[in-house]
Amino acid sequence: MRDSAAAAAALLAKYREAAERTADPEVAVAMTASLEVHALFKQLRESAEGRAGISALTLDANPQVRRWAATHTLMWNRDAGRATLRELNRM
């Protein structure tokens, strides 16, 4: 169990960093980061730790990270994902 939590934490750190890079003004960087975020999401959604970690990122200080996390959270917690997306739309 501890190994899976550590693995999820490592993937979440990569997910967060890639989500931040999706706002890069260089289109190639942003596109590559988008593909990375999606690939990491597909791995993270398979475990409770991964889903909880993505859900927790809906509270991240970076709005780009919150946007990605909220969108992905819609799959298992529609209300929480929508609430975060509504908040971001008001910014």
C-alpha positions in Angstrom: 0.0 0.0 0.0 2.8 2.4 0.9 4.5 1.8 -2.5 1.3 2.6 -4.3 0.9 5.8 -2.4 4.5 6.8 -3.2 3.9 5.9 -6.9 0.7 8.0 -6.9 2.5 10.9 -5.3 5.3 10.8 -7.9 2.8 10.7 -10.8 0.8 13.5 -9.2 3.9 15.7 -9.0 4.5 15.1 -12.7 0.8 15.7 -13.5 0.9 19.0 -11.6 4.1 20.1 -13.4 2.7 19.2 -16.8 -0.6 20.9 -16.1 1.3 24.1 -15.3 3.3 23.8 -18.6 0.0 23.7 -20.6 -0.1 27.5 -20.1 3.3 28.0 -21.7 3.1 30.6 -24.5 5.1 28.3 -26.8 2.5 26.2 -28.5 4.7 23.1 -28.9 5.5 23.1 -25.1 1.8 23.5 -24.2 0.7 20.8 -26.6 3.3 18.3 -25.4 2.4 19.1 -21.8 -1.3 18.5 -22.6 -0.5 15.1 -23.9 1.5 14.4 -20.8 -1.3 15.5 -18.4 -3.7 13.2 -20.2 -1.4 10.2 -20.1 -0.8 10.8 -16.4 -4.5 11.1 -15.8 -5.1 7.8 -17.4 -2.7 6.2 -15.0 -3.8 8.1 -11.9 -7.6 7.4 -12.4 -6.9 3.7 -11.9 -6.2 4.0 -8.2 -8.0 5.5 -5.2 -4.8 7.4 -4.3 -4.6 8.8 -7.8 -8.2 9.9 -7.9 -7.9 11.5 -4.5 -4.7 13.3 -5.5 -6.3 14.8 -8.7 -9.3 15.8 -6.6 -7.0 17.6 -4.1 -5.4 19.5 -7.0 -8.7 21.2 -7.6 -7.5 23.4 -4.7 -4.1 24.1 -6.1 -2.9 27.7 -6.2 -2.3 27.6 -9.9 -5.5 28.1 -11.9 -4.3 26.0 -14.8 -3.6 23.0 -12.5 -7.1 23.5 -10.9 -8.7 23.6 -14.4 -7.1 20.3 -15.4 -7.8 18.6 -12.1 -11.4 19.8 -12.1 -12.0 18.6 -15.6 -10.6 15.2 -14.7 -12.4 15.1 -11.4 -15.7 15.3 -13.3 -15.4 11.5 -14.0 -15.8 10.5 -10.3 -17.1 13.6 -8.6 -19.1 15.7 -11.0 -20.3 18.2 -8.4 -16.8 19.0 -7.1 -15.4 19.3 -10.6 -18.2 21.6 -11.7 -17.9 23.8 -8.6 -14.2 24.4 -9.3 -14.8 25.1 -13.0 -17.6 27.6 -12.1 -15.1 29.3 -9.7 -12.5 29.5 -12.4 -15.0 31.0 -14.9 -15.7 33.8 -12.4 -12.0 34.8 -12.3 
